[in-house]
Amino acid sequence: MKAKKNLGQNFLIDEKVIMDISNAINVGEDDLIIEIGPGMGALTKYLKMKNVPLVCYEIDPDLRPYLNKLEDTNTKIIYQDILLSNIVDDIKDIHYNNLYIVGNLPYYITTPIIKHLIALNIKIKEMIFMVQDEVADRFTALPKSSEYGSITLYLKYYFQVTKLFKVSKKSFEPVPKVESAIIKFVARDNKPNINKELYFKLINDAFRMKRKTLKNNLKDYDLTLLEDFFHRNNLNDTIRAEALDENMFLELYNSLCKRVP
């Protein structure tokens, strides 16, 4: 099977890495797994061994010869773009306690896929994805680092995000130009009780121009309230957004956005 560049296909062929991904998914007997981009079924065959319902989304119908033989009463293959799929409807008849999502995501649409899954508002327990290594660094970045940004805080609102391990580009066929990493998302039980749309707008505005100061990026907000925030926290008004951790951004939200209708 020749990989298709337009679909971002790179098939994982390292059996140890495949097993390590499978072992990172600790499901119970009443849980459900969704796999995104099963390819030729390298990981799928291990997921089937967990003996729980498995729903796989594959955009490339040319992979049917490899995947159809994996279908059974517990495993369903849906040949559709995950971004166009009605997952809620597809799993409505499956009774499960916890939902796990796993996949080797096309690197050019990693973030849109994750945001799409979040927007579905289905209760996800964990997600484990293969992503580009530098993207994994952005997703898990700490404050005061160059990788830290609005996407870091957006994901942190919903999940505890951990980089599990790196994956060499030699683990794929064809060999990609970039290194990869396995990243794990564990749903937060204690999400902040805030207006998330206003909060996400605030963090997007704060990081709008990363080289500019926080004050310059937030010039459309109430600067008096912003100055009060700086004063309470002993911050210089030349500080940049990357210096603030989640708790500081939540306080900034309470200072600038809480009273916004």
PyRosetta script that sets phi, psi and omega in degrees:
from pyrosetta import init, pose_from_sequence

init()
pose = pose_from_sequence("MKAKKNLGQNFLIDEKVIMDISNAINVGEDDLIIEIGPGMGALTKYLKMKNVPLVCYEIDPDLRPYLNKLEDTNTKIIYQDILLSNIVDDIKDIHYNNLYIVGNLPYYITTPIIKHLIALNIKIKEMIFMVQDEVADRFTALPKSSEYGSITLYLKYYFQVTKLFKVSKKSFEPVPKVESAIIKFVARDNKPNINKELYFKLINDAFRMKRKTLKNNLKDYDLTLLEDFFHRNNLNDTIRAEALDENMFLELYNSLCKRVP")
pose.set_psi(1, 118.2)
pose.set_omega(1, 179.8)
pose.set_phi(2, -84.5)
pose.set_psi(2, 127.8)
pose.set_omega(2, -179.0)
pose.set_phi(3, -65.4)
pose.set_psi(3, 144.5)
pose.set_omega(3, -179.9)
pose.set_phi(4, -102.6)
pose.set_psi(4, 117.1)
pose.set_omega(4, -177.4)
pose.set_phi(5, -62.3)
pose.set_psi(5, -36.1)
pose.set_omega(5, -176.6)
pose.set_phi(6, -67.9)
pose.set_psi(6, -17.2)
pose.set_omega(6, 177.1)
pose.set_phi(7, -102.8)
pose.set_psi(7, 4.1)
pose.set_omega(7, 179.8)
pose.set_phi(8, 65.2)
pose.set_psi(8, 32.7)
pose.set_omega(8, -175.4)
pose.set_phi(9, -80.7)
pose.set_psi(9, 125.9)
pose.set_omega(9, 167.8)
pose.set_phi(10, -140.4)
pose.set_psi(10, 113.8)
pose.set_omega(10, -173.1)
pose.set_phi(11, -84.8)
pose.set_psi(11, 127.2)
pose.set_omega(11, 178.8)
pose.set_phi(12, -74.1)
pose.set_psi(12, 123.7)
pose.set_omega(12, -175.8)
pose.set_phi(13, -120.7)
pose.set_psi(13, -3.2)
pose.set_omega(13, -179.2)
pose.set_phi(14, -82.1)
pose.set_psi(14, 108.1)
pose.set_omega(14, -174.6)
pose.set_phi(15, -62.0)
pose.set_psi(15, -35.5)
pose.set_omega(15, 179.2)
pose.set_phi(16, -65.5)
pose.set_psi(16, -43.3)
pose.set_omega(16, 178.3)
pose.set_phi(17, -63.1)
pose.set_psi(17, -41.8)
pose.set_omega(17, 179.3)
pose.set_phi(18, -60.1)
pose.set_psi(18, -43.9)
pose.set_omega(18, 178.9)
pose.set_phi(19, -66.6)
pose.set_psi(19, -38.2)
pose.set_omega(19, 179.2)
pose.set_phi(20, -64.3)
pose.set_psi(20, -38.0)
pose.set_omega(20, 176.9)
pose.set_phi(21, -64.6)
pose.set_psi(21, -46.9)
pose.set_omega(21, 179.5)
pose.set_phi(22, -60.2)
pose.set_psi(22, -41.1)
pose.set_omega(22, -178.4)
pose.set_phi(23, -69.4)
pose.set_psi(23, -19.5)
pose.set_omega(23, 179.2)
pose.set_phi(24, -78.8)
pose.set_psi(24, -8.2)
pose.set_omega(24, -179.5)
pose.set_phi(25, -103.1)
pose.set_psi(25, 105.1)
pose.set_omega(25, -176.4)
pose.set_phi(26, -104.3)
pose.set_psi(26, 87.8)
pose.set_omega(26, -175.9)
pose.set_phi(27, -96.3)
pose.set_psi(27, 155.3)
pose.set_omega(27, 172.3)
pose.set_phi(28, -95.4)
pose.set_psi(28, 171.8)
pose.set_omega(28, -174.2)
pose.set_phi(29, -68.1)
pose.set_psi(29, -17.7)
pose.set_omega(29, -179.6)
pose.set_phi(30, -107.8)
pose.set_psi(30, 24.8)
pose.set_omega(30, -177.6)
pose.set_phi(31, -103.2)
pose.set_psi(31, 173.8)
pose.set_omega(31, -178.0)
pose.set_phi(32, -130.4)
pose.set_psi(32, 138.9)
pose.set_omega(32, 175.5)
pose.set_phi(33, -116.3)
pose.set_psi(33, 134.7)
pose.set_omega(33, 169.4)
pose.set_phi(34, -112.9)
pose.set_psi(34, 128.4)
pose.set_omega(34, 176.1)
pose.set_phi(35, -110.4)
pose.set_psi(35, 131.1)
pose.set_omega(35, 177.9)
pose.set_phi(36, -104.9)
pose.set_psi(36, 123.9)
pose.set_omega(36, 178.5)
pose.set_phi(37, 69.9)
pose.set_psi(37, 60.5)
pose.set_omega(37, -179.3)
pose.set_phi(38, -68.4)
pose.set_psi(38, -16.3)
pose.set_omega(38, 178.4)
pose.set_phi(39, 62.9)
pose.set_psi(39, -120.6)
pose.set_omega(39, 179.3)
pose.set_phi(40, -97.1)
pose.set_psi(40, 10.1)
pose.set_omega(40, 173.6)
pose.set_phi(41, 90.0)
pose.set_psi(41, 17.1)
pose.set_omega(41, -177.2)
pose.set_phi(42, -59.8)
pose.set_psi(42, -45.1)
pose.set_omega(42, 177.5)
pose.set_phi(43, -84.6)
pose.set_psi(43, -32.5)
pose.set_omega(43, -177.0)
pose.set_phi(44, -54.4)
pose.set_psi(44, -40.4)
pose.set_omega(44, -177.1)
pose.set_phi(45, -64.1)
pose.set_psi(45, -30.4)
pose.set_omega(45, 177.0)
pose.set_phi(46, -78.8)
pose.set_psi(46, -37.0)
pose.set_omega(46, 178.6)
pose.set_phi(47, -63.7)
pose.set_psi(47, -35.4)
pose.set_omega(47, 179.0)
pose.set_phi(48, -61.5)
pose.set_psi(48, -30.4)
pose.set_omega(48, -178.6)
pose.set_phi(49, -67.7)
pose.set_psi(49, -13.9)
pose.set_omega(49, -179.9)
pose.set_phi(50, -79.3)
pose.set_psi(50, -9.0)
pose.set_omega(50, 173.6)
pose.set_phi(51, 57.1)
pose.set_psi(51, 43.4)
pose.set_omega(51, 173.4)
pose.set_phi(52, -128.3)
pose.set_psi(52, 162.0)
pose.set_omega(52, 176.1)
pose.set_phi(53, -55.7)
pose.set_psi(53, 135.8)
pose.set_omega(53, -177.4)
pose.set_phi(54, -132.5)
pose.set_psi(54, 122.7)
pose.set_omega(54, 177.6)
pose.set_phi(55, -117.7)
pose.set_psi(55, 122.8)
pose.set_omega(55, -176.7)
pose.set_phi(56, -114.6)
pose.set_psi(56, 137.3)
pose.set_omega(56, 177.6)
pose.set_phi(57, -112.7)
pose.set_psi(57, 117.7)
pose.set_omega(57, 179.9)
pose.set_phi(58, -126.4)
pose.set_psi(58, 125.1)
pose.set_omega(58, -176.3)
pose.set_phi(59, -79.1)
pose.set_psi(59, -22.4)
pose.set_omega(59, -173.0)
pose.set_phi(60, -99.5)
pose.set_psi(60, 106.2)
pose.set_omega(60, -179.4)
pose.set_phi(61, -66.8)
pose.set_psi(61, -16.3)
pose.set_omega(61, 178.8)
pose.set_phi(62, -68.3)
pose.set_psi(62, -10.8)
pose.set_omega(62, 179.4)
pose.set_phi(63, -89.3)
pose.set_psi(63, 3.4)
pose.set_omega(63, -179.5)
pose.set_phi(64, -53.5)
pose.set_psi(64, -42.7)
pose.set_omega(64, -178.6)
pose.set_phi(65, -57.6)
pose.set_psi(65, -29.4)
pose.set_omega(65, -179.4)
pose.set_phi(66, -85.9)
pose.set_psi(66, -34.8)
pose.set_omega(66, -172.1)
pose.set_phi(67, -93.1)
pose.set_psi(67, -32.3)
pose.set_omega(67, -176.8)
pose.set_phi(68, -58.2)
pose.set_psi(68, -33.3)
pose.set_omega(68, -178.7)
pose.set_phi(69, -72.4)
pose.set_psi(69, -10.7)
pose.set_omega(69, 178.3)
pose.set_phi(70, -92.5)
pose.set_psi(70, -10.3)
pose.set_omega(70, -178.9)
pose.set_phi(71, -73.2)
pose.set_psi(71, 141.5)
pose.set_omega(71, 172.5)
pose.set_phi(72, -158.0)
pose.set_psi(72, -166.2)
pose.set_omega(72, -177.1)
pose.set_phi(73, -64.2)
pose.set_psi(73, -20.7)
pose.set_omega(73, -177.7)
pose.set_phi(74, -103.3)
pose.set_psi(74, -11.8)
pose.set_omega(74, -174.9)
pose.set_phi(75, -126.6)
pose.set_psi(75, 125.2)
pose.set_omega(75, -178.7)
pose.set_phi(76, -122.4)
pose.set_psi(76, 130.6)
pose.set_omega(76, 177.0)
pose.set_phi(77, -106.6)
pose.set_psi(77, 123.8)
pose.set_omega(77, 178.3)
pose.set_phi(78, -113.1)
pose.set_psi(78, 120.2)
pose.set_omega(78, -177.4)
pose.set_phi(79, -91.5)
pose.set_psi(79, 86.3)
pose.set_omega(79, -176.6)
pose.set_phi(80, -158.8)
pose.set_psi(80, 151.3)
pose.set_omega(80, 173.9)
pose.set_phi(81, -63.0)
pose.set_psi(81, 126.8)
pose.set_omega(81, -178.0)
pose.set_phi(82, -59.8)
pose.set_psi(82, -30.2)
pose.set_omega(82, -179.2)
pose.set_phi(83, -72.8)
pose.set_psi(83, -16.2)
pose.set_omega(83, 179.7)
pose.set_phi(84, -109.5)
pose.set_psi(84, 2.4)
pose.set_omega(84, -175.0)
pose.set_phi(85, -86.0)
pose.set_psi(85, 145.0)
pose.set_omega(85, 175.3)
pose.set_phi(86, -95.9)
pose.set_psi(86, 78.9)
pose.set_omega(86, -174.7)
pose.set_phi(87, -60.7)
pose.set_psi(87, -40.6)
pose.set_omega(87, -178.7)
pose.set_phi(88, -56.9)
pose.set_psi(88, -43.9)
pose.set_omega(88, 179.7)
pose.set_phi(89, -71.5)
pose.set_psi(89, -36.4)
pose.set_omega(89, -177.0)
pose.set_phi(90, -65.7)
pose.set_psi(90, -28.8)
pose.set_omega(90, -175.6)
pose.set_phi(91, -110.3)
pose.set_psi(91, 8.1)
pose.set_omega(91, -173.2)
pose.set_phi(92, -63.1)
pose.set_psi(92, -25.9)
pose.set_omega(92, -178.4)
pose.set_phi(93, -96.0)
pose.set_psi(93, 3.9)
pose.set_omega(93, 179.3)
pose.set_phi(94, -97.3)
pose.set_psi(94, 124.6)
pose.set_omega(94, 178.6)
pose.set_phi(95, -90.8)
pose.set_psi(95, 122.1)
pose.set_omega(95, -177.3)
pose.set_phi(96, -150.4)
pose.set_psi(96, 159.8)
pose.set_omega(96, 176.6)
pose.set_phi(97, -92.7)
pose.set_psi(97, -51.1)
pose.set_omega(97, -175.9)
pose.set_phi(98, -127.3)
pose.set_psi(98, 144.5)
pose.set_omega(98, -180.0)
pose.set_phi(99, -108.9)
pose.set_psi(99, 127.8)
pose.set_omega(99, 176.8)
pose.set_phi(100, -117.7)
pose.set_psi(100, 135.6)
pose.set_omega(100, 178.6)
pose.set_phi(101, -122.3)
pose.set_psi(101, 133.2)
pose.set_omega(101, -176.8)
pose.set_phi(102, -138.6)
pose.set_psi(102, 152.0)
pose.set_omega(102, 177.1)
pose.set_phi(103, 173.8)
pose.set_psi(103, 159.3)
pose.set_omega(103, 171.5)
pose.set_phi(104, -98.4)
pose.set_psi(104, 95.2)
pose.set_omega(104, -170.6)
pose.set_phi(105, -78.5)
pose.set_psi(105, 141.6)
pose.set_omega(105, 170.8)
pose.set_phi(106, -58.8)
pose.set_psi(106, 124.9)
pose.set_omega(106, -169.7)
pose.set_phi(107, -65.1)
pose.set_psi(107, -26.7)
pose.set_omega(107, -177.3)
pose.set_phi(108, -75.9)
pose.set_psi(108, -12.4)
pose.set_omega(108, 178.0)
pose.set_phi(109, -131.6)
pose.set_psi(109, 28.3)
pose.set_omega(109, -179.6)
pose.set_phi(110, -57.2)
pose.set_psi(110, -55.1)
pose.set_omega(110, -176.6)
pose.set_phi(111, -64.3)
pose.set_psi(111, -44.5)
pose.set_omega(111, 176.3)
pose.set_phi(112, -57.6)
pose.set_psi(112, -37.8)
pose.set_omega(112, 179.0)
pose.set_phi(113, -65.4)
pose.set_psi(113, -45.3)
pose.set_omega(113, -179.5)
pose.set_phi(114, -63.8)
pose.set_psi(114, -42.8)
pose.set_omega(114, 178.8)
pose.set_phi(115, -65.6)
pose.set_psi(115, -35.4)
pose.set_omega(115, 177.5)
pose.set_phi(116, -63.1)
pose.set_psi(116, -44.3)
pose.set_omega(116, -180.0)
pose.set_phi(117, -63.7)
pose.set_psi(117, -39.7)
pose.set_omega(117, 178.5)
pose.set_phi(118, -65.0)
pose.set_psi(118, -41.8)
pose.set_omega(118, -176.6)
pose.set_phi(119, -66.9)
pose.set_psi(119, -21.2)
pose.set_omega(119, 178.6)
pose.set_phi(120, -65.5)
pose.set_psi(120, -20.0)
pose.set_omega(120, 178.3)
pose.set_phi(121, 58.5)
pose.set_psi(121, 38.0)
pose.set_omega(121, 171.8)
pose.set_phi(122, -98.7)
pose.set_psi(122, 148.9)
pose.set_omega(122, -174.4)
pose.set_phi(123, -78.0)
pose.set_psi(123, 101.4)
pose.set_omega(123, -179.0)
pose.set_phi(124, -97.1)
pose.set_psi(124, 130.0)
pose.set_omega(124, 177.3)
pose.set_phi(125, -81.0)
pose.set_psi(125, -53.3)
pose.set_omega(125, -179.7)
pose.set_phi(126, -147.2)
pose.set_psi(126, 153.5)
pose.set_omega(126, 171.0)
pose.set_phi(127, -132.3)
pose.set_psi(127, 137.6)
pose.set_omega(127, 176.9)
pose.set_phi(128, -129.1)
pose.set_psi(128, 119.4)
pose.set_omega(128, -174.3)
pose.set_phi(129, -130.3)
pose.set_psi(129, 146.9)
pose.set_omega(129, 166.5)
pose.set_phi(130, -87.4)
pose.set_psi(130, 124.0)
pose.set_omega(130, -179.6)
pose.set_phi(131, -136.4)
pose.set_psi(131, 168.7)
pose.set_omega(131, 174.1)
pose.set_phi(132, -62.0)
pose.set_psi(132, 139.0)
pose.set_omega(132, -173.4)
pose.set_phi(133, -57.8)
pose.set_psi(133, -41.3)
pose.set_omega(133, -178.8)
pose.set_phi(134, -70.1)
pose.set_psi(134, -27.3)
pose.set_omega(134, 174.5)
pose.set_phi(135, -69.9)
pose.set_psi(135, -41.2)
pose.set_omega(135, 176.3)
pose.set_phi(136, -58.6)
pose.set_psi(136, -38.2)
pose.set_omega(136, 178.5)
pose.set_phi(137, -65.3)
pose.set_psi(137, -37.3)
pose.set_omega(137, 178.1)
pose.set_phi(138, -69.2)
pose.set_psi(138, -40.9)
pose.set_omega(138, -178.6)
pose.set_phi(139, -64.9)
pose.set_psi(139, -31.4)
pose.set_omega(139, -174.4)
pose.set_phi(140, -109.9)
pose.set_psi(140, 12.0)
pose.set_omega(140, -173.2)
pose.set_phi(141, -63.2)
pose.set_psi(141, 152.0)
pose.set_omega(141, 175.9)
pose.set_phi(142, -100.8)
pose.set_psi(142, 155.8)
pose.set_omega(142, 176.5)
pose.set_phi(143, -55.3)
pose.set_psi(143, 152.0)
pose.set_omega(143, 178.6)
pose.set_phi(144, 74.1)
pose.set_psi(144, 10.4)
pose.set_omega(144, 174.6)
pose.set_phi(145, -107.1)
pose.set_psi(145, 156.5)
pose.set_omega(145, -176.6)
pose.set_phi(146, -68.9)
pose.set_psi(146, -22.9)
pose.set_omega(146, -178.9)
pose.set_phi(147, -80.7)
pose.set_psi(147, -17.7)
pose.set_omega(147, -175.0)
pose.set_phi(148, -69.5)
pose.set_psi(148, 130.8)
pose.set_omega(148, -178.9)
pose.set_phi(149, -161.2)
pose.set_psi(149, -166.0)
pose.set_omega(149, -175.7)
pose.set_phi(150, -64.4)
pose.set_psi(150, -34.9)
pose.set_omega(150, 180.0)
pose.set_phi(151, -66.2)
pose.set_psi(151, -33.9)
pose.set_omega(151, 177.4)
pose.set_phi(152, -59.4)
pose.set_psi(152, -47.8)
pose.set_omega(152, -177.3)
pose.set_phi(153, -73.5)
pose.set_psi(153, -34.3)
pose.set_omega(153, 176.9)
pose.set_phi(154, -60.0)
pose.set_psi(154, -49.4)
pose.set_omega(154, -180.0)
pose.set_phi(155, -67.5)
pose.set_psi(155, -36.0)
pose.set_omega(155, -179.0)
pose.set_phi(156, -65.1)
pose.set_psi(156, -27.3)
pose.set_omega(156, 176.7)
pose.set_phi(157, -60.3)
pose.set_psi(157, -37.3)
pose.set_omega(157, -175.7)
pose.set_phi(158, -97.2)
pose.set_psi(158, -32.7)
pose.set_omega(158, -168.7)
pose.set_phi(159, -137.4)
pose.set_psi(159, 156.8)
pose.set_omega(159, 161.4)
pose.set_phi(160, -89.6)
pose.set_psi(160, 119.8)
pose.set_omega(160, -172.0)
pose.set_phi(161, -110.2)
pose.set_psi(161, 128.4)
pose.set_omega(161, -176.3)
pose.set_phi(162, -133.1)
pose.set_psi(162, 135.6)
pose.set_omega(162, 173.0)
pose.set_phi(163, -86.3)
pose.set_psi(163, 115.1)
pose.set_omega(163, -174.9)
pose.set_phi(164, -80.5)
pose.set_psi(164, -52.8)
pose.set_omega(164, 179.4)
pose.set_phi(165, -166.1)
pose.set_psi(165, 157.8)
pose.set_omega(165, 176.9)
pose.set_phi(166, -84.7)
pose.set_psi(166, 154.8)
pose.set_omega(166, 178.7)
pose.set_phi(167, -128.2)
pose.set_psi(167, 123.1)
pose.set_omega(167, -179.6)
pose.set_phi(168, -64.7)
pose.set_psi(168, 145.8)
pose.set_omega(168, 177.6)
pose.set_phi(169, -65.2)
pose.set_psi(169, -17.2)
pose.set_omega(169, 177.7)
pose.set_phi(170, -74.7)
pose.set_psi(170, -5.4)
pose.set_omega(170, 177.8)
pose.set_phi(171, -82.7)
pose.set_psi(171, 1.1)
pose.set_omega(171, -175.3)
pose.set_phi(172, -120.1)
pose.set_psi(172, 157.5)
pose.set_omega(172, 171.7)
pose.set_phi(173, -133.9)
pose.set_psi(173, 120.3)
pose.set_omega(173, -6.4)
pose.set_phi(174, -69.3)
pose.set_psi(174, 164.3)
pose.set_omega(174, -178.9)
pose.set_phi(175, -72.5)
pose.set_psi(175, 121.0)
pose.set_omega(175, 179.2)
pose.set_phi(176, -75.2)
pose.set_psi(176, 173.5)
pose.set_omega(176, -179.4)
pose.set_phi(177, -86.2)
pose.set_psi(177, -10.6)
pose.set_omega(177, -174.5)
pose.set_phi(178, -123.6)
pose.set_psi(178, 159.6)
pose.set_omega(178, 173.3)
pose.set_phi(179, -83.2)
pose.set_psi(179, 158.4)
pose.set_omega(179, -176.5)
pose.set_phi(180, -123.7)
pose.set_psi(180, 173.1)
pose.set_omega(180, 177.9)
pose.set_phi(181, -153.6)
pose.set_psi(181, 152.8)
pose.set_omega(181, 173.7)
pose.set_phi(182, -97.5)
pose.set_psi(182, 128.8)
pose.set_omega(182, -176.7)
pose.set_phi(183, -125.8)
pose.set_psi(183, 141.3)
pose.set_omega(183, -175.6)
pose.set_phi(184, -119.0)
pose.set_psi(184, 133.0)
pose.set_omega(184, 177.5)
pose.set_phi(185, -113.9)
pose.set_psi(185, 120.5)
pose.set_omega(185, 177.1)
pose.set_phi(186, -113.5)
pose.set_psi(186, 123.8)
pose.set_omega(186, -175.6)
pose.set_phi(187, -58.4)
pose.set_psi(187, 136.7)
pose.set_omega(187, 177.1)
pose.set_phi(188, -82.9)
pose.set_psi(188, 135.4)
pose.set_omega(188, 175.0)
pose.set_phi(189, -87.0)
pose.set_psi(189, -17.6)
pose.set_omega(189, -173.8)
pose.set_phi(190, -116.6)
pose.set_psi(190, 49.9)
pose.set_omega(190, 178.8)
pose.set_phi(191, -60.2)
pose.set_psi(191, 140.8)
pose.set_omega(191, 179.3)
pose.set_phi(192, -55.8)
pose.set_psi(192, 138.0)
pose.set_omega(192, -179.2)
pose.set_phi(193, -87.2)
pose.set_psi(193, 80.0)
pose.set_omega(193, -175.5)
pose.set_phi(194, -140.3)
pose.set_psi(194, 171.9)
pose.set_omega(194, 170.9)
pose.set_phi(195, -78.7)
pose.set_psi(195, 102.0)
pose.set_omega(195, -171.2)
pose.set_phi(196, -66.1)
pose.set_psi(196, -31.6)
pose.set_omega(196, 179.4)
pose.set_phi(197, -63.6)
pose.set_psi(197, -43.3)
pose.set_omega(197, 178.2)
pose.set_phi(198, -67.5)
pose.set_psi(198, -37.2)
pose.set_omega(198, 179.5)
pose.set_phi(199, -65.7)
pose.set_psi(199, -45.3)
pose.set_omega(199, 179.8)
pose.set_phi(200, -65.8)
pose.set_psi(200, -35.7)
pose.set_omega(200, 176.4)
pose.set_phi(201, -63.9)
pose.set_psi(201, -40.6)
pose.set_omega(201, -179.9)
pose.set_phi(202, -61.8)
pose.set_psi(202, -47.9)
pose.set_omega(202, -177.5)
pose.set_phi(203, -69.5)
pose.set_psi(203, -32.9)
pose.set_omega(203, 175.7)
pose.set_phi(204, -65.3)
pose.set_psi(204, -41.9)
pose.set_omega(204, 178.3)
pose.set_phi(205, -65.7)
pose.set_psi(205, -39.7)
pose.set_omega(205, -177.4)
pose.set_phi(206, -63.4)
pose.set_psi(206, -33.9)
pose.set_omega(206, -178.5)
pose.set_phi(207, -102.8)
pose.set_psi(207, 12.6)
pose.set_omega(207, -173.7)
pose.set_phi(208, -54.1)
pose.set_psi(208, -47.8)
pose.set_omega(208, 174.8)
pose.set_phi(209, -124.6)
pose.set_psi(209, 101.7)
pose.set_omega(209, -170.0)
pose.set_phi(210, -63.2)
pose.set_psi(210, -26.4)
pose.set_omega(210, -178.3)
pose.set_phi(211, -83.0)
pose.set_psi(211, -11.3)
pose.set_omega(211, 178.5)
pose.set_phi(212, -87.9)
pose.set_psi(212, 160.8)
pose.set_omega(212, 178.3)
pose.set_phi(213, -72.8)
pose.set_psi(213, 160.7)
pose.set_omega(213, 177.1)
pose.set_phi(214, -59.4)
pose.set_psi(214, -40.3)
pose.set_omega(214, -178.6)
pose.set_phi(215, -62.0)
pose.set_psi(215, -41.6)
pose.set_omega(215, 179.1)
pose.set_phi(216, -68.3)
pose.set_psi(216, -39.4)
pose.set_omega(216, -180.0)
pose.set_phi(217, -69.9)
pose.set_psi(217, -25.7)
pose.set_omega(217, -178.3)
pose.set_phi(218, -107.6)
pose.set_psi(218, 30.6)
pose.set_omega(218, -176.0)
pose.set_phi(219, -67.6)
pose.set_psi(219, -17.3)
pose.set_omega(219, 178.6)
pose.set_phi(220, -85.7)
pose.set_psi(220, -2.9)
pose.set_omega(220, 177.0)
pose.set_phi(221, -93.5)
pose.set_psi(221, 177.3)
pose.set_omega(221, 179.3)
pose.set_phi(222, -72.4)
pose.set_psi(222, 105.7)
pose.set_omega(222, -174.7)
pose.set_phi(223, -68.3)
pose.set_psi(223, -25.3)
pose.set_omega(223, 176.5)
pose.set_phi(224, -65.8)
pose.set_psi(224, -43.9)
pose.set_omega(224, 177.8)
pose.set_phi(225, -66.8)
pose.set_psi(225, -35.3)
pose.set_omega(225, 178.0)
pose.set_phi(226, -66.3)
pose.set_psi(226, -42.2)
pose.set_omega(226, 177.7)
pose.set_phi(227, -63.1)
pose.set_psi(227, -38.5)
pose.set_omega(227, 176.2)
pose.set_phi(228, -60.9)
pose.set_psi(228, -40.3)
pose.set_omega(228, 178.1)
pose.set_phi(229, -62.7)
pose.set_psi(229, -45.4)
pose.set_omega(229, 177.3)
pose.set_phi(230, -58.3)
pose.set_psi(230, -45.5)
pose.set_omega(230, -176.2)
pose.set_phi(231, -64.8)
pose.set_psi(231, -45.2)
pose.set_omega(231, -178.8)
pose.set_phi(232, -61.9)
pose.set_psi(232, -30.5)
pose.set_omega(232, -175.3)
pose.set_phi(233, -106.0)
pose.set_psi(233, 11.9)
pose.set_omega(233, 179.3)
pose.set_phi(234, 53.7)
pose.set_psi(234, 44.9)
pose.set_omega(234, -178.9)
pose.set_phi(235, -105.7)
pose.set_psi(235, 142.2)
pose.set_omega(235, 173.8)
pose.set_phi(236, -77.6)
pose.set_psi(236, 141.7)
pose.set_omega(236, -177.0)
pose.set_phi(237, -75.1)
pose.set_psi(237, 6.1)
pose.set_omega(237, 172.9)
pose.set_phi(238, -96.3)
pose.set_psi(238, 4.9)
pose.set_omega(238, -177.8)
pose.set_phi(239, -66.6)
pose.set_psi(239, 149.5)
pose.set_omega(239, 177.8)
pose.set_phi(240, -104.7)
pose.set_psi(240, 162.2)
pose.set_omega(240, -175.5)
pose.set_phi(241, -58.2)
pose.set_psi(241, -34.3)
pose.set_omega(241, -175.2)
pose.set_phi(242, -65.6)
pose.set_psi(242, -11.3)
pose.set_omega(242, 179.8)
pose.set_phi(243, -83.1)
pose.set_psi(243, -12.0)
pose.set_omega(243, -175.0)
pose.set_phi(244, -99.0)
pose.set_psi(244, 130.6)
pose.set_omega(244, 174.7)
pose.set_phi(245, -85.1)
pose.set_psi(245, -177.7)
pose.set_omega(245, -175.7)
pose.set_phi(246, -60.7)
pose.set_psi(246, -43.3)
pose.set_omega(246, -179.1)
pose.set_phi(247, -60.3)
pose.set_psi(247, -37.9)
pose.set_omega(247, 178.6)
pose.set_phi(248, -68.9)
pose.set_psi(248, -38.2)
pose.set_omega(248, 178.1)
pose.set_phi(249, -68.1)
pose.set_psi(249, -34.5)
pose.set_omega(249, 176.6)
pose.set_phi(250, -66.7)
pose.set_psi(250, -37.6)
pose.set_omega(250, 175.6)
pose.set_phi(251, -67.1)
pose.set_psi(251, -39.2)
pose.set_omega(251, 177.4)
pose.set_phi(252, -62.6)
pose.set_psi(252, -41.3)
pose.set_omega(252, 175.6)
pose.set_phi(253, -58.3)
pose.set_psi(253, -47.3)
pose.set_omega(253, 179.8)
pose.set_phi(254, -61.9)
pose.set_psi(254, -29.6)
pose.set_omega(254, 179.8)
pose.set_phi(255, -78.2)
pose.set_psi(255, -38.0)
pose.set_omega(255, -171.2)
pose.set_phi(256, -105.5)
pose.set_psi(256, -26.8)
pose.set_omega(256, -168.5)
pose.set_phi(257, -118.1)
pose.set_psi(257, -19.1)
pose.set_omega(257, -170.4)
pose.set_phi(258, -58.5)
pose.set_psi(258, -33.4)
pose.set_omega(258, -176.9)
pose.set_phi(259, -91.8)
pose.set_psi(259, 1.3)
pose.set_omega(259, 178.2)
pose.set_phi(260, -76.7)
pose.set_psi(260, 128.8)
pose.set_omega(260, -178.8)
pose.set_phi(261, -57.9)
pose.dump_pdb("model.pdb")
